[in-house]
């Protein structure tokens, strides 16, 4: 399988939860991480965690995916550090639950604008750095909400719409950027708040107990996708919770 050692990776939304765990797992496999979060302090905390748990240094950046100027600055600052990005991971998104009919207009717009526009603009401004890589990858962590007639009922309809737009955007990129591997991962509802390599990280989760998969399963699936030999592109990976909950 393809090694991640030495790969230069930029990831959004890595200040907490699955993004933080994924960044740590990539660094643990030798990747050079450029870590962003909406608040710079959160990205710095993630980089300290990565150093402590893996011994690898990572570079923190502040990036609010709802702010085009913040996105442009993130890409420019990464470009000053390195002329190449091998893997871009679109992880950041805005969650919204509850009834569509009673949702605040501003919350609906924020969900769509950040998740959709943010993913589009981050990808656009990182394309020049990806073009400098011999083996460029774009991976977007979407959601089963981005698949037609799938996903939980809990997310707001605007969240479903935003995730569906991410799916369409990635599908189009595969056509317009055929020299890049463009990959979409669609997890179901899962337990996202686990620290990488904590005791809970290694716990088995039994089907039929009311439990869901955890961030470990999602992270390991992403690592599997990224580590395939270049002849293989796993364009779409749909994950599902096994057995009755």
C-alpha positions as CSV (number, residue, x, y, z in Angstrom):
1,X,0.0,0.0,0.0
2,X,1.0,3.6,-0.6
3,X,2.9,5.2,2.3
4,X,1.8,8.5,3.9
5,X,5.4,9.2,5.1
6,X,6.5,12.6,3.9
7,X,3.2,13.5,2.4
8,X,2.3,17.1,2.8
9,X,-1.3,17.4,4.1
10,X,-3.6,20.4,4.6
11,X,-6.8,19.7,6.6
12,X,-9.6,22.0,7.6
13,X,-11.7,21.8,10.8
14,X,-9.0,20.0,12.8
15,X,-9.4,21.9,16.0
16,X,-11.5,19.2,17.6
17,X,-13.4,15.9,17.2
18,X,-12.8,13.8,14.1
19,X,-10.6,16.3,12.3
20,X,-8.2,16.5,15.3
21,X,-8.0,12.7,15.5
22,X,-7.5,12.4,11.7
23,X,-4.7,14.9,11.8
24,X,-3.0,13.0,14.6
25,X,-3.4,9.7,12.8
26,X,-1.9,11.1,9.6
27,X,1.1,12.6,11.5
28,X,1.5,9.3,13.3
29,X,2.1,7.7,9.8
30,X,4.7,10.3,9.0
31,X,2.7,12.9,7.1
32,X,3.6,16.6,7.3
33,X,0.5,18.3,8.7
34,X,-0.8,21.8,8.0
35,X,-3.7,22.0,10.5
36,X,-6.4,24.6,10.4
37,X,-9.3,25.4,12.7
38,X,-11.7,28.4,12.8
39,X,-9.8,29.6,15.9
40,X,-6.0,29.6,15.7
41,X,-5.8,28.6,19.3
42,X,-7.7,25.4,18.6
43,X,-5.3,24.6,15.7
44,X,-2.4,25.3,18.0
45,X,-3.8,22.9,20.6
46,X,-4.1,20.2,18.0
47,X,-0.5,20.7,16.9
48,X,0.6,20.4,20.6
49,X,-1.4,17.2,20.9
50,X,0.1,15.8,17.7
51,X,3.6,16.6,19.0
52,X,2.9,14.9,22.4
53,X,1.2,11.8,21.0
54,X,3.2,11.2,17.8
55,X,6.5,13.1,18.2
56,X,5.8,14.9,14.9
57,X,5.7,18.6,14.4
58,X,2.6,20.2,12.7
59,X,1.9,23.7,11.6
60,X,-1.3,25.5,12.9
61,X,-3.4,28.0,11.0
62,X,-6.6,29.9,11.6
63,X,-9.2,29.4,8.9
64,X,-12.9,30.3,9.0
65,X,-14.4,28.5,6.1
66,X,-17.3,31.0,6.1
67,X,-14.9,33.8,5.4
68,X,-13.3,33.9,1.9
69,X,-10.5,36.2,3.0
70,X,-9.6,33.7,5.8
71,X,-9.5,30.9,3.3
72,X,-7.3,32.8,0.9
73,X,-4.9,33.7,3.8
74,X,-4.8,30.0,4.8
75,X,-3.8,28.8,1.4
76,X,-1.3,31.7,1.0
77,X,0.3,31.0,4.3
78,X,0.6,27.3,3.6
79,X,2.1,28.2,0.2
80,X,4.8,30.3,2.0
81,X,5.7,27.3,4.1
82,X,5.7,24.7,1.3
83,X,5.3,25.0,-2.4
84,X,3.4,21.7,-2.6
85,X,0.4,20.0,-1.0
86,X,0.0,16.3,-1.7
87,X,-3.3,15.8,0.1
88,X,-6.1,18.3,0.8
89,X,-8.7,17.1,3.3
90,X,-12.0,19.1,3.4
91,X,-13.3,18.2,6.9
92,X,-14.8,21.5,8.1
93,X,-18.5,21.9,7.9
94,X,-21.3,23.6,9.9
95,X,-23.7,21.3,11.6
96,X,-27.4,22.2,11.9
97,X,-30.2,20.1,13.4
98,X,-33.8,20.7,14.2
99,X,-36.9,21.4,12.2
100,X,-36.4,23.3,8.9
101,X,-39.6,25.3,9.3
102,X,-38.5,26.9,12.6
103,X,-34.8,27.3,11.9
104,X,-33.4,30.9,12.0
105,X,-32.8,32.2,8.5
106,X,-29.2,33.2,9.4
107,X,-28.5,29.7,10.7
108,X,-29.7,28.2,7.4
109,X,-27.6,30.5,5.4
110,X,-24.5,29.9,7.6
111,X,-24.8,26.2,7.2
112,X,-25.0,26.3,3.4
113,X,-22.5,29.1,2.9
114,X,-19.8,27.7,5.1
115,X,-20.1,24.0,4.1
116,X,-20.6,24.5,0.4
117,X,-18.9,27.8,-0.4
118,X,-16.1,27.0,2.1
119,X,-15.4,23.6,0.5
120,X,-15.4,25.1,-3.0
121,X,-13.1,28.0,-2.1
122,X,-10.7,26.0,0.0
123,X,-10.3,23.6,-2.9
124,X,-9.9,26.4,-5.5
125,X,-7.2,28.1,-3.5
126,X,-5.3,24.9,-2.8
127,X,-5.3,23.7,-6.4
128,X,-2.1,25.5,-7.3
129,X,-0.3,23.7,-4.5
130,X,-1.9,20.4,-5.4
131,X,-0.8,20.9,-9.0
132,X,2.8,20.9,-7.8
133,X,2.5,17.4,-6.4
134,X,3.3,14.4,-8.4
135,X,0.5,12.5,-6.7
136,X,-2.3,14.9,-5.6
137,X,-5.3,13.8,-3.6
138,X,-8.5,15.7,-2.6
139,X,-10.6,13.9,0.1
140,X,-13.8,15.3,1.5
141,X,-15.5,14.0,4.6
142,X,-19.1,14.4,3.7
143,X,-22.0,12.5,5.4
144,X,-24.7,10.0,4.5
145,X,-26.8,13.2,4.4
146,X,-25.1,13.9,1.1
147,X,-26.5,10.8,-0.5
148,X,-30.0,10.8,-2.1
149,X,-32.6,9.4,0.3
150,X,-30.0,8.5,2.9
151,X,-28.9,9.9,6.2
152,X,-30.4,10.4,9.6
153,X,-33.5,12.4,10.2
154,X,-31.8,14.6,12.9
155,X,-29.9,16.9,10.5
156,X,-31.8,20.0,9.3
157,X,-32.9,20.0,5.6
158,X,-30.4,22.7,4.9
159,X,-27.6,20.5,6.2
160,X,-28.7,17.7,3.9
161,X,-28.7,20.3,1.0
162,X,-25.2,21.5,1.9
163,X,-23.8,17.9,2.0
164,X,-25.5,17.0,-1.3
165,X,-23.8,20.1,-2.8
166,X,-20.5,18.8,-1.6
167,X,-21.2,15.5,-3.2
168,X,-22.0,17.1,-6.5
169,X,-18.9,19.3,-6.3
170,X,-16.6,16.3,-5.8
171,X,-18.3,14.5,-8.6
172,X,-17.6,17.4,-11.0
173,X,-14.0,17.7,-9.8
174,X,-13.4,14.1,-10.9
175,X,-14.3,15.2,-14.4
176,X,-12.3,18.4,-14.4
177,X,-9.2,17.2,-12.5
178,X,-8.6,13.7,-13.9
179,X,-5.0,13.8,-12.9
180,X,-6.0,14.0,-9.3
181,X,-7.6,11.4,-7.1
182,X,-10.8,12.9,-5.8
183,X,-12.4,10.9,-3.0
184,X,-15.6,11.3,-0.9
185,X,-16.3,9.5,2.4
186,X,-19.8,9.2,3.6
187,X,-20.1,8.2,7.3
188,X,-23.4,7.7,9.1
189,X,-24.1,9.0,12.6
190,X,-21.0,8.1,14.7
191,X,-19.3,8.9,18.0
192,X,-17.0,11.7,17.0
193,X,-15.5,12.9,20.2
194,X,-12.6,10.5,20.8
195,X,-9.0,11.4,21.3
196,X,-6.5,9.6,19.1
197,X,-4.9,6.6,20.9
198,X,-6.9,7.3,24.1
199,X,-8.1,4.2,26.0
200,X,-11.6,4.7,24.5
201,X,-10.1,4.8,21.0
202,X,-9.2,1.1,21.2
203,X,-12.5,-0.1,22.6
204,X,-14.6,-2.5,20.5
205,X,-18.2,-1.4,19.8
206,X,-20.7,-4.3,19.6
207,X,-23.6,-4.1,17.1
208,X,-27.1,-4.3,18.5
209,X,-26.2,-2.4,21.7
210,X,-27.5,1.0,20.7
211,X,-24.0,2.1,19.9
212,X,-22.6,3.6,16.7
213,X,-19.2,3.4,15.1
214,X,-16.7,5.8,16.4
215,X,-14.2,8.3,15.1
216,X,-11.6,5.5,15.0
217,X,-13.6,3.6,12.4
218,X,-14.0,6.7,10.3
219,X,-10.3,7.7,10.6
220,X,-9.2,4.1,9.7
221,X,-11.5,4.1,6.7
222,X,-9.9,7.4,5.5
223,X,-6.4,6.1,6.0
224,X,-7.3,3.0,4.0
225,X,-8.6,5.2,1.1
226,X,-5.5,7.4,1.1
227,X,-3.0,4.6,1.3
228,X,-4.2,2.7,-1.8
229,X,-1.6,2.4,-4.6
230,X,-2.0,5.2,-7.2
231,X,-3.5,2.8,-9.7
232,X,-6.6,2.6,-7.4
233,X,-8.9,5.4,-6.6
234,X,-11.7,4.8,-4.1
235,X,-13.9,7.6,-5.4
236,X,-16.8,7.0,-3.0
237,X,-16.7,5.2,0.3
238,X,-20.1,4.8,2.2
239,X,-19.9,3.6,5.8
240,X,-22.8,2.2,7.7
241,X,-23.5,1.1,11.3
242,X,-24.0,-2.6,11.4
243,X,-26.9,-4.3,13.0
244,X,-29.9,-2.9,14.9
245,X,-29.2,-0.1,17.3
